[in-house]
Amino acid sequence: MHKISMMRVPLSAVIPLRTSELRPERHPRDTISSGDLLADSIHVAAALQDQLVGVASAVREQAPPPSGSAAGWRIRGVAVASHLRDMGLGRQLVESACNLITDREVSVWLYAQERVGGFYVKLGFVPVATRVPHHISGLVGLYELKLGNEEKSTSKQRRSGKA
Ligand SMILES: CC(C)(COP(=O)(O)OP(=O)(O)OC[C@H]1O[C@@H](n2cnc3c(N)ncnc32)[C@H](O)[C@@H]1OP(=O)(O)O)[C@@H](O)C(=O)NCCC(=O)NCCS
C-alpha cells in the first residue's frame, strides 16, 4: 500500500469527492456553501499517489440552536473513497481540518445523519441535539466539539498510551 498524505487544498479540489460520495444527485457547484467561499475556509484532502481519496472542510459558521456556541467553525463535506474506509482516513481528515483552526477557544460543530453519528462520537464530538431539520438531509443530529477539550482528551490518551 502506498503512503497516504494529508494536505491543505483549494476548495476546487474537494468538490469532486464531496459530490460523488455525499451528494451524487447534485451538480458539483450545488455542493458549495457560502462558508466554503470565505477567505479563511479550510479544505483538506488525503492523497494516494496522484489521486485524492478523502476530503473534509472547516468553515467559519455560527452553530444553530440549541447549541450555545456564539462563534464557531463547521465541519462539512467529510468523505472518504468507499474502498479506503475504516482505515482511519476519516479521522485524520477531520483532525487535520480542526488542527488548522487557529483560534483554539472555539467550538466546532457539524450536522450528521444517524448512521455516521458514531463516527463523530469516536472523534470526541458530543451530540447536542437529534432530529434537527436540515434543508437537504431531512432530520439530522447536531454534534459539537470544543477544541480545547479535544486537545486535553488527546493528551490524556497519549499519556495512557492510547492513540
Ligand atoms: C463517515 C466516513 C467519512 C468515515 O471515514 P472512515 O475513514 O471510514 O473512518 P475512520 O476509519 O477514520 O473511523 C474512525 C473511527 O470511527 C469508526 N466509524 C467509522 N464509520 C463509522 C460509522 N458510520 N458509525 C460509527 N463508527 C464509525 C471507525 O470504526 C473508527 O473507530 P476506531 O477509532 O474505534 O477504530 C466515511 O464512511 C464516508 O466517507 N462515508 C460516506 C460519506 C459520509 O457519510 N460522510 C459523513 C457526512 S456527515
The ligand as a Gaussian input file, in Angstrom:
#p B3LYP/6-31G(d) Opt

LIG

0 1
 C      -18.083000       8.653000       7.544000
 C      -16.722000       8.455000       6.879000
 C      -16.134000       9.806000       6.479000
 C      -15.788000       7.755000       7.885000
 O      -14.487000       7.670000       7.306000
 P      -13.537000       6.406000       7.605000
 O      -12.223000       6.683000       7.004000
 O      -14.220000       5.176000       7.170000
 O      -13.492000       6.456000       9.201000
 P      -12.260000       6.047000      10.162000
 O      -11.675000       4.781000       9.633000
 O      -11.349000       7.203000      10.318000
 O      -13.044000       5.767000      11.510000
 C      -12.676000       6.327000      12.763000
 C      -13.447000       5.565000      13.818000
 O      -14.859000       5.731000      13.594000
 C      -15.487000       4.448000      13.388000
 N      -16.517000       4.631000      12.354000
 C      -16.324000       4.851000      11.030000
 N      -17.522000       4.994000      10.405000
 C      -18.456000       4.853000      11.386000
 C      -19.871000       4.904000      11.385000
 N      -20.580000       5.127000      10.242000
 N      -20.537000       4.738000      12.560000
 C      -19.842000       4.514000      13.719000
 N      -18.489000       4.472000      13.782000
 C      -17.812000       4.636000      12.629000
 C      -14.358000       3.547000      12.924000
 O      -14.659000       2.181000      13.205000
 C      -13.188000       4.062000      13.763000
 O      -13.309000       3.582000      15.076000
 P      -11.985000       3.226000      15.959000
 O      -11.274000       4.537000      16.180000
 O      -12.534000       2.626000      17.202000
 O      -11.179000       2.279000      15.136000
 C      -16.830000       7.525000       5.622000
 O      -17.517000       6.353000       5.995000
 C      -17.547000       8.161000       4.445000
 O      -16.926000       8.847000       3.628000
 N      -18.873000       7.941000       4.341000
 C      -19.661000       8.486000       3.236000
 C      -19.797000       9.977000       3.317000
 C      -20.398000      10.419000       4.658000
 O      -21.423000       9.911000       5.091000
 N      -19.744000      11.426000       5.288000
 C      -20.168000      11.996000       6.562000
 C      -21.075000      13.132000       6.322000
 S      -21.642000      13.845000       7.865000

